[in-house]
Amino acid sequence: MKVVRNLLVGKQLVLLAAVITMHATGLFPTARAQWTVTRLHPSGAINSGAVHIAGMQQVGQAVVDDVARASLWTGSAASWVDLHPADAALSVAYATSGSQQAGYAVIAGRSRAMLWSGSAASAVDLTPAGATDAIAFGASAGRQVGYAWYGLSHAGLWHGTASSWIDLHPAGVDSSLARAVSGEDQVGETLIGTVLHAALWRGTADSWVDLHPGVASASRALATSGTHQVGYAIVSGSWHAGLWTGSAATWVDLNPDGAIQSIANGVFDTLQVGYADFEDTRRAVAWNGSADSWENLHAVLPAEFSMSEAYGIWSDGVSISVAGAGFNTVANRYEALLWTRPVPEPHAMVMLALGVGVVWRRRRKQPHRGA
């Protein structure tokens, strides 16, 4: 009996190891919950797209009555809020954080950096004194980033007002632009000569870090989590989605095997999202830190979507949400999309394995009981 018991324990451990291995490699069918897709496209809109997500909010743009309008959603098409200022020719919301949204509006022929608090009437012009144009691309915890035009583009940081503008333009570069902010970090790009260099700042022009990988002919940083930065680098003539952790030497090439090119647009913790171009279509994708970890988000869309792109990702620890857009060939329009799935529970696989071991033991004992 001791030999049998040891054998059964051994089988249970083998099963447990197998399940853990399948969970780690993504081979276990229940280890990765299925994505659900919500169409955010507002009623009456010609086109729409969601470009950022934080908390329960998604932002982007919807074209209504032939006018591109800054847009805010809270998880459904019916929740759409038109942020478009009354005197603007067009507007876009590029980022959301807490109760605020950042972007720009074209007013009297000039681009004005804008900050909203949930309504068109709440718009605040962030364009700093002396700048002819400005755009806010990123927002986080009461801070906004973007650029202001002073004969050339200067990356900058705001704290909610035009007068709070901090010029991040490094000495010796030809132009600069900040695209995202998280915590103390701001990311974007600098132009040095004729080459774009992905850039990282920590609140001042002097803090500038050149993220440009040595293998690249150009690079941009598009988003940051405060620890990780994402964007792309042009390698051998193709855009390759990339991931950094604070320096040029840390760059990781995320371009999936078989992809013609790719871009990483968003990052949250250890997860990244963007898109990859394959010969058949452009697909919204997600990564977990490496090229071979890529996941095809396009595959869960209805058949009428011929292409898709992911721009932002966020998680509350219970679910993961991704904002983006896809082209609906039936309706002949771009539609804002929201992908959502539960965060897998690591302990569930272990419990399942232990359960399998219990069932195995019970089944082995049944013949003895009936004898």
C-alpha positions as CSV (number, residue, x, y, z in Angstrom):
1,M,0.0,0.0,0.0
2,K,2.9,2.4,0.8
3,V,4.3,1.8,-2.7
4,V,0.9,2.5,-4.3
5,R,0.5,5.6,-2.2
6,N,3.9,6.9,-3.2
7,L,3.0,6.2,-6.8
8,L,-0.2,8.2,-6.5
9,V,1.6,11.1,-4.9
10,G,4.1,11.0,-7.7
11,K,1.4,11.1,-10.3
12,Q,-0.3,14.0,-8.5
13,L,3.0,15.9,-8.5
14,V,3.5,15.2,-12.2
15,L,0.0,16.5,-12.9
16,L,0.6,19.6,-10.8
17,A,3.9,20.3,-12.6
18,A,2.2,19.8,-16.0
19,V,-0.6,22.2,-15.2
20,I,1.8,24.8,-13.9
21,T,3.9,24.4,-17.0
22,M,0.9,24.8,-19.3
23,H,-0.3,27.8,-17.3
24,A,3.1,29.4,-17.6
25,T,3.3,28.8,-21.4
26,G,-0.3,29.8,-22.1
27,L,-1.1,26.3,-23.3
28,F,-3.8,25.5,-20.7
29,P,-7.1,26.5,-22.3
30,T,-8.6,28.1,-19.2
31,A,-5.4,29.9,-18.1
32,R,-6.2,32.9,-20.3
33,A,-9.7,34.3,-20.0
34,Q,-11.5,35.3,-23.2
35,W,-11.6,38.9,-24.2
36,T,-15.0,40.6,-24.6
37,V,-15.3,43.5,-27.0
38,T,-17.5,46.6,-26.5
39,R,-18.2,49.0,-29.4
40,L,-17.9,52.6,-28.2
41,H,-18.9,54.1,-31.5
42,P,-21.5,56.8,-30.8
43,S,-24.8,56.9,-32.5
44,G,-24.7,59.2,-35.5
45,A,-20.9,59.3,-35.7
46,I,-19.1,58.9,-39.1
47,N,-15.9,57.6,-37.5
48,S,-14.5,57.1,-34.0
49,G,-11.5,55.9,-32.1
50,A,-10.4,55.5,-28.5
51,V,-6.7,56.4,-27.9
52,H,-6.3,56.2,-24.1
53,I,-7.8,54.6,-21.1
54,A,-7.4,55.1,-17.3
55,G,-9.8,54.0,-14.6
56,M,-13.3,53.8,-16.0
57,Q,-12.7,56.4,-18.7
58,Q,-11.7,56.2,-22.3
59,V,-10.9,59.2,-24.6
60,G,-10.4,59.8,-28.2
61,Q,-12.3,61.3,-31.1
62,A,-15.6,61.0,-32.9
63,V,-16.5,62.6,-36.2
64,V,-20.1,63.9,-36.0
65,D,-21.6,66.3,-38.5
66,D,-18.3,66.2,-40.4
67,V,-16.5,67.7,-37.4
68,A,-13.8,65.8,-35.4
69,R,-14.8,66.1,-31.8
70,A,-12.8,65.3,-28.6
71,S,-14.7,62.4,-26.9
72,L,-15.0,60.8,-23.5
73,W,-16.6,57.4,-22.7
74,T,-17.2,55.4,-19.6
75,G,-17.4,51.9,-21.1
76,S,-20.3,52.1,-23.5
77,A,-21.4,53.8,-26.7
78,A,-24.3,55.4,-24.8
79,S,-21.9,57.0,-22.3
80,W,-20.3,59.2,-25.0
81,V,-19.6,62.8,-23.9
82,D,-18.8,65.4,-26.5
83,L,-15.9,67.5,-25.3
84,H,-15.7,69.7,-28.4
85,P,-15.5,73.4,-27.5
86,A,-18.1,75.6,-29.2
87,D,-15.6,77.8,-30.9
88,A,-13.3,75.0,-32.2
89,A,-13.0,73.8,-35.8
90,L,-11.8,70.4,-34.5
91,S,-10.7,68.8,-31.3
92,V,-9.1,65.5,-30.0
93,A,-8.7,64.1,-26.4
94,Y,-5.5,62.2,-26.2
95,A,-5.3,61.2,-22.5
96,T,-7.4,60.9,-19.4
97,S,-6.5,60.8,-15.7
98,G,-8.9,60.9,-12.8
99,S,-11.5,63.5,-13.7
100,Q,-9.4,65.2,-16.3
101,Q,-8.9,64.8,-20.0
102,A,-6.1,66.4,-22.1
103,G,-5.8,67.1,-25.8
104,Y,-6.2,70.0,-28.2
105,A,-8.6,72.1,-30.2
106,V,-8.1,74.2,-33.3
107,I,-9.4,77.7,-32.5
108,A,-9.0,80.6,-34.9
109,G,-6.6,78.5,-37.0
110,R,-4.3,77.7,-34.1
111,S,-3.8,74.5,-32.1
112,R,-4.5,75.1,-28.4
113,A,-3.6,72.6,-25.7
114,M,-6.7,71.8,-23.8
115,L,-7.7,70.4,-20.4
116,W,-11.2,69.2,-19.7
117,S,-13.0,68.0,-16.6
118,G,-15.7,65.9,-18.1
119,S,-17.6,68.5,-20.3
120,A,-17.1,70.8,-23.2
121,A,-17.8,73.8,-21.0
122,S,-15.0,72.9,-18.6
123,A,-12.2,73.4,-21.2
124,V,-9.1,75.2,-20.1
125,D,-6.6,76.5,-22.6
126,L,-3.1,75.3,-21.5
127,T,-1.2,77.1,-24.3
128,P,1.7,78.9,-22.5
129,A,2.5,82.6,-23.1
130,G,4.6,83.3,-26.1
131,A,3.7,80.0,-27.9
132,T,1.7,80.2,-31.1
133,D,0.5,76.6,-30.9
134,A,0.4,73.8,-28.4
135,I,-1.0,70.3,-27.9
136,A,-1.3,68.2,-24.8
137,F,-0.7,64.5,-25.5
138,G,-0.5,62.9,-22.0
139,A,-2.0,63.2,-18.6
140,S,-1.5,61.6,-15.2
141,A,-2.3,62.7,-11.6
142,G,-2.8,66.3,-12.3
143,R,0.1,66.6,-14.8
144,Q,-0.1,67.1,-18.5
145,V,2.6,66.8,-21.2
146,G,2.9,67.8,-24.8
147,Y,4.6,70.6,-26.7
148,A,4.4,74.3,-27.4
149,W,5.6,76.0,-30.6
150,Y,8.2,78.7,-30.2
151,G,9.5,78.7,-33.8
152,L,10.3,75.1,-33.1
153,S,8.6,72.4,-31.0
154,H,9.5,72.4,-27.3
155,A,8.5,69.4,-25.1
156,G,6.7,70.6,-21.9
157,L,5.0,69.8,-18.7
158,W,1.9,71.4,-17.1
159,H,0.2,71.2,-13.8
160,G,-3.3,72.2,-14.9
161,T,-2.8,75.8,-16.0
162,A,-1.0,77.7,-18.8
163,S,1.2,79.5,-16.3
164,S,2.4,76.2,-14.8
165,W,4.3,75.3,-18.1
166,I,7.8,73.8,-17.6
167,D,9.9,73.8,-20.7
168,L,11.6,70.3,-21.1
169,H,13.5,71.2,-24.3
170,P,17.1,69.8,-23.8
171,A,20.1,71.9,-24.8
172,G,21.6,70.9,-28.1
173,V,18.6,69.3,-29.7
174,D,16.7,70.7,-32.7
175,S,13.2,70.0,-31.5
176,S,11.4,68.0,-28.7
177,L,7.9,66.7,-27.9
178,A,6.5,64.9,-24.9
179,R,3.8,62.3,-25.5
180,A,3.0,60.7,-22.1
181,V,3.5,61.1,-18.4
182,S,3.3,58.7,-15.4
183,G,4.5,59.6,-11.9
184,E,7.8,61.6,-12.2
185,D,8.5,60.3,-15.8
186,Q,7.7,62.0,-19.1
187,V,8.5,60.4,-22.5
188,G,8.5,61.5,-26.1
189,E,11.1,62.3,-28.7
190,T,13.9,64.7,-29.6
191,L,15.1,65.6,-33.0
192,I,18.9,65.6,-33.3
193,G,20.0,66.7,-36.7
194,T,17.6,64.7,-38.9
195,V,17.2,61.7,-36.6
196,L,14.3,61.2,-34.1
197,H,15.5,59.9,-30.7
198,A,13.1,58.4,-28.1
199,A,13.4,60.5,-25.0
200,L,12.8,60.3,-21.2
201,W,12.6,63.2,-18.7
202,R,12.0,63.5,-15.0
203,G,10.5,66.9,-14.7
204,T,13.3,69.2,-16.1
205,A,15.1,69.8,-19.3
206,D,18.4,68.8,-17.7
207,S,17.0,65.4,-16.7
208,W,16.7,64.3,-20.4
209,V,17.7,60.7,-21.1
210,D,18.3,59.6,-24.7
211,L,16.6,56.3,-25.2
212,H,17.6,55.8,-28.9
213,P,18.8,52.2,-29.5
214,G,22.1,51.8,-31.3
215,V,20.6,49.5,-33.9
216,A,17.9,52.0,-34.9
217,S,17.8,54.8,-37.5
218,A,15.0,56.5,-35.6
219,S,12.9,56.0,-32.5
220,R,10.0,57.4,-30.5
221,A,8.7,56.7,-27.0
222,L,4.9,56.9,-26.9
223,A,3.9,55.8,-23.4
224,T,5.3,55.2,-19.9
225,S,4.2,53.4,-16.8
226,G,6.8,55.1,-14.7
227,T,9.0,52.0,-14.8
228,H,8.6,50.9,-18.4
229,Q,8.5,53.0,-21.6
230,V,7.2,51.8,-25.0
231,G,7.1,53.0,-28.5
232,Y,9.1,52.0,-31.6
233,A,12.4,52.0,-33.3
234,I,13.1,51.8,-37.0
235,V,15.3,48.8,-37.6
236,S,16.5,47.8,-41.1
237,G,13.8,50.1,-42.5
238,S,10.9,48.7,-40.5
239,W,9.1,50.0,-37.4
240,H,9.6,47.6,-34.5
241,A,7.6,48.0,-31.3
242,G,9.9,48.4,-28.4
243,L,10.1,48.4,-24.6
244,W,12.6,50.3,-22.4
245,T,13.3,50.4,-18.7
246,G,15.0,53.7,-18.4
247,S,18.0,53.6,-20.8
248,A,18.9,53.0,-24.4
249,A,20.7,49.8,-23.5
250,T,17.5,48.3,-22.1
251,W,15.6,48.4,-25.4
252,V,13.7,45.1,-26.1
253,D,12.4,44.4,-29.7
254,L,8.7,43.4,-29.4
255,N,8.2,42.9,-33.2
256,P,6.3,39.6,-33.5
257,D,7.7,36.8,-35.7
258,G,6.2,37.2,-39.1
259,A,5.1,40.8,-38.7
260,I,6.2,43.4,-41.3
261,Q,6.2,46.1,-38.7
262,S,4.7,47.0,-35.3
263,I,4.2,49.8,-32.8
264,A,3.7,49.7,-29.0
265,N,1.3,52.5,-28.0
266,G,0.4,51.8,-24.4
267,V,1.8,50.2,-21.3
268,F,0.5,49.3,-17.9
269,D,2.8,47.5,-15.4
270,T,4.3,44.6,-17.3
271,L,1.8,44.7,-20.2
272,Q,2.0,46.5,-23.5
273,V,-0.4,47.1,-26.3
274,G,-0.2,48.3,-29.9
275,Y,-0.5,46.8,-33.3
276,A,1.4,44.7,-35.8
277,D,1.1,44.6,-39.6
278,F,1.0,41.2,-41.2
279,E,0.6,40.5,-44.9
280,D,-3.1,39.9,-44.4
281,T,-4.1,42.8,-42.0
282,R,-3.1,45.2,-39.2
283,R,-3.9,43.5,-35.9
284,A,-4.3,45.0,-32.4
285,V,-1.9,43.1,-30.2
286,A,-0.8,42.8,-26.6
287,W,2.6,41.8,-25.2
288,N,4.0,40.8,-21.9
289,G,7.6,42.0,-22.2
290,S,8.9,40.0,-25.2
291,A,8.3,39.5,-28.9
292,D,7.1,35.9,-28.5
293,S,4.6,36.9,-25.8
294,W,2.4,38.7,-28.3
295,E,-1.4,38.1,-28.3
296,N,-3.7,38.7,-31.2
297,L,-6.5,41.0,-30.0
298,H,-7.9,41.3,-33.5
299,A,-8.9,37.6,-33.5
300,V,-11.8,38.2,-31.0
301,L,-13.4,41.0,-33.1
302,P,-16.5,40.3,-35.2
303,A,-15.8,39.2,-38.8
304,E,-16.7,42.5,-40.3
305,F,-13.6,44.2,-38.8
306,S,-10.8,44.1,-41.4
307,M,-8.2,45.7,-39.2
308,S,-7.6,47.0,-35.7
309,E,-5.2,49.0,-33.5
310,A,-4.8,49.1,-29.7
311,Y,-3.7,52.4,-28.1
312,G,-4.1,52.2,-24.3
313,I,-4.2,49.6,-21.5
314,W,-5.3,49.8,-17.9
315,S,-6.0,47.3,-15.1
316,D,-7.6,47.6,-11.6
317,G,-6.2,44.2,-10.6
318,V,-9.6,42.5,-11.3
319,S,-9.9,43.1,-15.1
320,I,-7.7,44.3,-17.9
321,S,-9.0,46.9,-20.4
322,V,-7.7,47.9,-23.7
323,A,-8.8,50.9,-25.8
324,G,-8.5,51.1,-29.6
325,A,-10.2,51.2,-32.9
326,G,-11.1,48.9,-35.8
327,F,-12.4,49.3,-39.3
328,N,-15.9,48.0,-39.9
329,T,-16.2,46.9,-43.5
330,V,-20.0,46.5,-43.4
331,A,-20.6,50.0,-42.0
332,N,-17.5,51.4,-43.8
333,R,-16.2,53.3,-40.8
334,Y,-13.7,53.3,-38.0
335,E,-15.2,52.4,-34.6
336,A,-13.8,53.0,-31.1
337,L,-13.4,49.7,-29.3
338,L,-12.9,48.5,-25.8
339,W,-11.4,45.0,-25.1
340,T,-11.9,43.6,-21.5
341,R,-11.0,40.4,-19.8
342,P,-10.6,39.2,-16.2
343,V,-7.1,39.1,-14.7
344,P,-6.2,35.4,-14.5
345,E,-6.0,34.1,-10.9
346,P,-2.6,32.4,-10.4
347,H,-3.9,30.2,-7.5
348,A,-6.7,28.8,-9.7
349,M,-4.3,26.6,-11.7
350,V,-2.7,25.2,-8.5
351,M,-6.1,24.4,-7.0
352,L,-7.2,22.7,-10.2
353,A,-4.1,20.6,-10.2
354,L,-4.7,19.6,-6.6
355,G,-8.3,18.8,-7.5
356,V,-7.1,16.5,-10.3
357,G,-4.9,14.7,-7.8
358,V,-7.9,14.1,-5.5
359,V,-10.0,12.8,-8.3
360,W,-7.2,10.4,-9.3
361,R,-6.9,9.0,-5.8
362,R,-10.7,8.5,-5.5
363,R,-10.9,6.7,-8.8
364,R,-8.0,4.4,-7.8
365,K,-9.8,3.6,-4.6
366,Q,-13.2,2.8,-6.1
367,P,-12.4,-0.7,-7.3
368,H,-11.2,-1.7,-3.9
369,R,-14.4,-0.5,-2.3
370,G,-16.5,-2.6,-4.7
371,A,-14.4,-5.8,-4.2
